[in-house]
Amino acid sequence: MSRESRKGGILVDLEKDQDQGYNTPEKKGIDMTVGDWLITMLILIIPIVNIVMLFIWGFGNPDSRRNYARASLIWMAIGIVLMLIFYGAVFAFIFSLNSY
């Protein structure tokens, strides 16, 4: 027999709500401290090493930095594509001026 409750004029089935609990994903790993993030930022300002580490963190073992690394790589790719489009347009403009 199900227990029912009246909530704001609406009849609510309490057992049904309790049985259909939300499946929340378990937290894997530990939270990073401020010191960990400072070290991460220090690594990311070193040329070439930053790209290698972003790939390791983004696609290696599950880590607290995984989503940050993937988002950073996506922004880098967007920046490179926009830079190529911009430089292509500038070079096309410059070469079109020299064709007279």
N, C-alpha and C positions, 0 to 999 in steps of 0.2 A: 504494500500500500504506500502510495507516495504522499509525502507531506507537501502541503500547499500553503502559501502565504500570500496575503494581499499587500501589494506594494504600489502605492500611488494609484489605486483603483484598478490595477492590473493583477490578475492571478498568476503567480509564479510557481513553477514546479521546482522545489528546492533540491530534490534528489537528482533530477535531471541535470541541473546546473552543476552540482558537485561531481557527478560522474563524468561529465564532459570537460574535465579540466584541460587547460591549455598545455600543450607540450612545449615547454620552453627549452631551448638548447642549453646543454650544460656548458659552463665556462671552462674552456680548455686553456691551460697555462695559468700564469699568474699576472696580475696587473703590473705594469711597469711603473717604477718610481720616477721622480723628477730627475734624479741622477742618471737613470737609464736613458731617459729622453735626451739629456744633455750630451751624453756619450754618442747617442744616435745622431744628433745634429752635428756633432764634431766630425763624425765619420762622413757625413753627407756633404761637408764642405771641402773634402779632399777630391781633386779631379780624378777621374777614371775609377777610383775606388768607390765613389758614390754610386755609379751606375752598376758596378758589379754587385755591391751590397744590396741595392734595391732589387735586383733580380734574385739574389739569394733569399732575401726576406720575403719577397713577393711570391716566389714559386717553390721555395724549399719547404722545410718542415713547418707545421703550424706555429705561428709566432704572434705575439701581440702587435707586431709591426706589419703584419701581412697586408691589411687593407690600406694602410698608409703608403706602403711601398708600391702597391698596385696603382693607387690613385696618382702617386708621383710619376710613375712610368707613363701613365695615360696622359698626364699634363705635359710631360716631356715630348711625347709623340705628337701631340697637338701643336706644341710650340715649334717643333721641327717642320711639320707640314706647313704651318703658316709662314715660317721663315722662308722655306723653299718657294712658296707662292709669291711672297713679297719680293725676294731677290730675282726670281724669274721675271716678274713684271718690270722691275727696275732695269734689268739687263735688256729686256725686250725694248723698253723705251729708249735706252741709250743707243742700242744698235739701230733702231729705226731712225734716229737723228743723223747717224753717220752714212746713211744710204743715199744721200743726195749727190 
